[in-house]
Amino acid sequence: MEVLRIDQYLRHEAYGLGVVTSSNVDRTTIDFETHGVKKFITSIMVCELLPGQAPNRPKPSRSPTRKAPRTALPKPVVRDN
């Protein structure tokens, strides 16, 4: 396999569809739809290059986390002996 262009769309036998995020003579990094980012040795990587451009994936939305309301702690009971 040769150095791939960034945003190249491809199919890997084990990981499925993915998009090249970086590639050089030594390493190629691919972001797969269902398996996340994986790194490969470029010279021995086996994949099928697909025509066209990868479809745009929506970015995961990050909704703000909701915290439980703060409640006042009960006052300690002090007993005089």
N, CA and C atoms as a LAMMPS dump frame, in Angstrom:
ITEM: TIMESTEP
0
ITEM: NUMBER OF ATOMS
243
ITEM: BOX BOUNDS ff ff ff
-5.0000000000000000e+02 5.0000000000000000e+02
-5.0000000000000000e+02 5.0000000000000000e+02
-5.0000000000000000e+02 5.0000000000000000e+02
ITEM: ATOMS id mol type element x y z
1 1 1 N 0.87 -1.183 0
2 1 2 C 0 0 0
3 1 3 C 0.903 1.229 0
4 2 1 N 0.428 2.274 -0.607
5 2 2 C 1.181 3.533 -0.69
6 2 3 C 0.575 4.568 0.234
7 3 1 N 1.231 5.713 0.319
8 3 2 C 0.716 6.808 1.13
9 3 3 C -0.633 7.239 0.563
10 4 1 N -1.617 7.384 1.434
11 4 2 C -2.965 7.744 1.003
12 4 3 C -3.224 9.222 1.239
13 5 1 N -4.164 9.754 0.5
14 5 2 C -4.519 11.167 0.694
15 5 3 C -5.472 11.299 1.88
16 6 1 N -5.383 12.407 2.557
17 6 2 C -6.273 12.68 3.683
18 6 3 C -7.705 12.764 3.15
19 7 1 N -8.646 12.247 3.899
20 7 2 C -10.066 12.17 3.554
21 7 3 C -10.38 11.085 2.533
22 8 1 N -9.41 10.228 2.214
23 8 2 C -9.68 9.085 1.331
24 8 3 C -10.657 8.153 2.031
25 9 1 N -11.666 7.74 1.333
26 9 2 C -12.699 6.849 1.856
27 9 3 C -12.271 5.424 1.537
28 10 1 N -12.394 4.503 2.494
29 10 2 C -11.954 3.136 2.26
30 10 3 C -12.736 2.147 3.1
31 11 1 N -12.538 0.868 2.781
32 11 2 C -13.17 -0.22 3.534
33 11 3 C -12.07 -1.175 3.985
34 12 1 N -12.083 -1.494 5.268
35 12 2 C -11.143 -2.465 5.83
36 12 3 C -11.924 -3.727 6.161
37 13 1 N -11.319 -4.877 5.959
38 13 2 C -12.028 -6.144 6.164
39 13 3 C -12.539 -6.306 7.598
40 14 1 N -11.75 -5.923 8.577
41 14 2 C -12.146 -6.12 9.977
42 14 3 C -12.895 -4.929 10.574
43 15 1 N -12.559 -3.703 10.166
44 15 2 C -13.099 -2.506 10.811
45 15 3 C -14.188 -1.795 10.019
46 16 1 N -14.389 -2.16 8.773
47 16 2 C -15.458 -1.55 7.984
48 16 3 C -15.047 -0.265 7.298
49 17 1 N -15.99 0.662 7.183
50 17 2 C -15.766 1.915 6.457
51 17 3 C -15.015 2.914 7.315
52 18 1 N -14.098 3.637 6.654
53 18 2 C -13.32 4.624 7.388
54 18 3 C -12.8 5.716 6.487
55 19 1 N -12.19 6.724 7.12
56 19 2 C -11.64 7.882 6.421
57 19 3 C -10.206 8.086 6.898
58 20 1 N -9.285 8.293 5.972
59 20 2 C -7.883 8.52 6.307
60 20 3 C -7.756 9.895 6.951
61 21 1 N -7.139 9.937 8.129
62 21 2 C -6.914 11.222 8.804
63 21 3 C -5.471 11.678 8.672
64 22 1 N -4.533 10.732 8.492
65 22 2 C -3.144 11.076 8.197
66 22 3 C -2.472 9.86 7.586
67 23 1 N -1.458 10.103 6.752
68 23 2 C -0.758 9.003 6.105
69 23 3 C 0.625 9.469 5.689
70 24 1 N 1.638 8.646 5.994
71 24 2 C 2.987 8.885 5.501
72 24 3 C 3.598 7.536 5.167
73 25 1 N 4.879 7.494 4.844
74 25 2 C 5.528 6.255 4.426
75 25 3 C 5.475 5.203 5.527
76 26 1 N 5.515 5.626 6.789
77 26 2 C 5.549 4.677 7.901
78 26 3 C 4.173 4.29 8.428
79 27 1 N 3.309 5.259 8.689
80 27 2 C 2.035 5.003 9.375
81 27 3 C 0.872 5.669 8.647
82 28 1 N -0.29 5.017 8.762
83 28 2 C -1.54 5.58 8.252
84 28 3 C -2.57 5.504 9.368
85 29 1 N -3.251 6.611 9.623
86 29 2 C -4.281 6.669 10.656
87 29 3 C -5.631 6.798 9.976
88 30 1 N -6.562 5.933 10.418
89 30 2 C -7.891 5.893 9.816
90 30 3 C -8.939 6.002 10.917
91 31 1 N -9.951 6.828 10.682
92 31 2 C -11.07 6.978 11.615
93 31 3 C -12.23 6.152 11.063
94 32 1 N -12.534 5.042 11.743
95 32 2 C -13.6 4.149 11.301
96 32 3 C -14.928 4.549 11.934
97 33 1 N -16.01 4.321 11.187
98 33 2 C -17.348 4.713 11.643
99 33 3 C -17.746 4.039 12.951
100 34 1 N -17.458 2.759 13.085
101 34 2 C -17.919 2.037 14.274
102 34 3 C -16.807 1.615 15.22
103 35 1 N -15.554 1.75 14.816
104 35 2 C -14.449 1.289 15.655
105 35 3 C -13.5 2.399 16.089
106 36 1 N -13.76 3.624 15.689
107 36 2 C -12.906 4.738 16.103
108 36 3 C -11.605 4.803 15.311
109 37 1 N -10.611 5.462 15.889
110 37 2 C -9.342 5.716 15.213
111 37 3 C -8.396 4.533 15.399
112 38 1 N -7.798 4.086 14.29
113 38 2 C -6.83 2.987 14.301
114 38 3 C -5.609 3.413 13.498
115 39 1 N -4.419 2.939 13.928
116 39 2 C -3.171 3.222 13.211
117 39 3 C -2.648 1.937 12.586
118 40 1 N -2.126 2.062 11.37
119 40 2 C -1.613 0.925 10.618
120 40 3 C -0.215 1.221 10.1
121 41 1 N 0.556 0.154 9.87
122 41 2 C 1.825 0.295 9.168
123 41 3 C 1.479 0.371 7.686
124 42 1 N 1.838 1.485 7.072
125 42 2 C 1.397 1.767 5.702
126 42 3 C 1.794 0.668 4.723
127 43 1 N 3.008 0.168 4.822
128 43 2 C 3.51 -0.783 3.821
129 43 3 C 2.794 -2.14 3.843
130 44 1 N 2.166 -2.519 4.973
131 44 2 C 1.505 -3.829 5.026
132 44 3 C -0.013 -3.724 5.208
133 45 1 N -0.542 -2.512 5.202
134 45 2 C -1.984 -2.307 5.375
135 45 3 C -2.74 -2.833 4.152
136 46 1 N -3.846 -3.52 4.399
137 46 2 C -4.681 -4.039 3.313
138 46 3 C -6.075 -3.448 3.469
139 47 1 N -6.524 -2.726 2.433
140 47 2 C -7.863 -2.14 2.451
141 47 3 C -8.309 -1.892 1.018
142 48 1 N -9.588 -1.628 0.875
143 48 2 C -10.168 -1.346 -0.442
144 48 3 C -10.474 0.149 -0.509
145 49 1 N -9.846 0.831 -1.466
146 49 2 C -10.119 2.253 -1.648
147 49 3 C -11.465 2.403 -2.339
148 50 1 N -12.281 3.311 -1.833
149 50 2 C -13.609 3.524 -2.391
150 50 3 C -13.648 4.825 -3.178
151 51 1 N -14.421 4.863 -4.261
152 51 2 C -14.511 6.096 -5.049
153 51 3 C -15.317 7.154 -4.305
154 52 1 N -15.079 8.376 -4.683
155 52 2 C -15.845 9.474 -4.101
156 52 3 C -15.313 9.888 -2.75
157 53 1 N -16.078 10.727 -2.128
158 53 2 C -15.691 11.276 -0.834
159 53 3 C -16.54 10.654 0.263
160 54 1 N -15.967 10.551 1.425
161 54 2 C -16.681 9.98 2.561
162 54 3 C -17.856 10.865 2.937
163 55 1 N -18.968 10.261 3.333
164 55 2 C -20.113 11.07 3.769
165 55 3 C -19.772 11.8 5.063
166 56 1 N -20.344 12.972 5.218
167 56 2 C -20.12 13.741 6.442
168 56 3 C -20.838 13.063 7.591
169 57 1 N -20.118 12.856 8.663
170 57 2 C -20.716 12.282 9.861
171 57 3 C -21.036 13.417 10.816
172 58 1 N -22.187 13.379 11.424
173 58 2 C -22.493 14.429 12.393
174 58 3 C -21.575 14.29 13.603
175 59 1 N -21.139 15.427 14.108
176 59 2 C -20.307 15.408 15.302
177 59 3 C -21.181 15.067 16.493
178 60 1 N -20.643 14.279 17.404
179 60 2 C -21.458 13.94 18.576
180 60 3 C -21.789 15.188 19.385
181 61 1 N -23.042 15.285 19.772
182 61 2 C -23.44 16.464 20.536
183 61 3 C -23.065 16.257 21.992
184 62 1 N -22.579 17.292 22.581
185 62 2 C -22.204 17.219 23.983
186 62 3 C -23.169 18.086 24.763
187 63 1 N -24.122 17.446 25.363
188 63 2 C -25.078 18.204 26.154
189 63 3 C -24.465 18.46 27.531
190 64 1 N -24.761 19.597 28.1
191 64 2 C -24.188 19.889 29.408
192 64 3 C -24.688 18.89 30.44
193 65 1 N -23.799 18.514 31.31
194 65 2 C -24.199 17.561 32.342
195 65 3 C -25.011 18.288 33.401
196 66 1 N -25.992 17.606 33.91
197 66 2 C -26.852 18.207 34.922
198 66 3 C -26.41 17.71 36.281
199 67 1 N -26.245 18.64 37.177
200 67 2 C -25.85 18.293 38.526
201 67 3 C -27.072 18.31 39.429
202 68 1 N -27.033 17.479 40.417
203 68 2 C -28.127 17.454 41.385
204 68 3 C -28.104 18.755 42.179
205 69 1 N -29.274 19.267 42.531
206 69 2 C -29.29 20.516 43.297
207 69 3 C -28.659 20.283 44.673
208 70 1 N -27.992 21.318 45.12
209 70 2 C -27.367 21.238 46.44
210 70 3 C -28.435 21.381 47.516
211 71 1 N -28.398 20.512 48.452
212 71 2 C -29.35 20.595 49.56
213 71 3 C -28.576 20.867 50.835
214 72 1 N -29.218 21.539 51.728
215 72 2 C -28.574 21.854 52.999
216 72 3 C -28.495 20.585 53.837
217 73 1 N -27.36 20.385 54.453
218 73 2 C -27.195 19.234 55.325
219 73 3 C -27.873 19.526 56.658
220 74 1 N -28.437 18.525 57.285
221 74 2 C -29.065 18.768 58.578
222 74 3 C -27.99 19.163 59.607
223 75 1 N -28.375 20.057 60.494
224 75 2 C -27.43 20.499 61.515
225 75 3 C -27.215 19.362 62.509
226 76 1 N -25.975 19.196 62.959
227 76 2 C -25.725 18.131 63.923
228 76 3 C -26.393 18.435 65.256
229 77 1 N -26.834 17.408 65.891
230 77 2 C -27.482 17.544 67.2
231 77 3 C -26.402 17.537 68.258
232 78 1 N -26.368 18.593 69.069
233 78 2 C -25.383 18.671 70.145
234 78 3 C -26.132 18.478 71.452
235 79 1 N -25.702 17.512 72.22
236 79 2 C -26.362 17.243 73.499
237 79 3 C -25.433 17.641 74.643
238 80 1 N -25.958 18.339 75.577
239 80 2 C -25.201 18.692 76.777
240 80 3 C -25.432 17.613 77.832
241 81 1 N -24.427 17.127 78.396
242 81 2 C -24.573 16.115 79.455
243 81 3 C -24.458 16.729 80.82
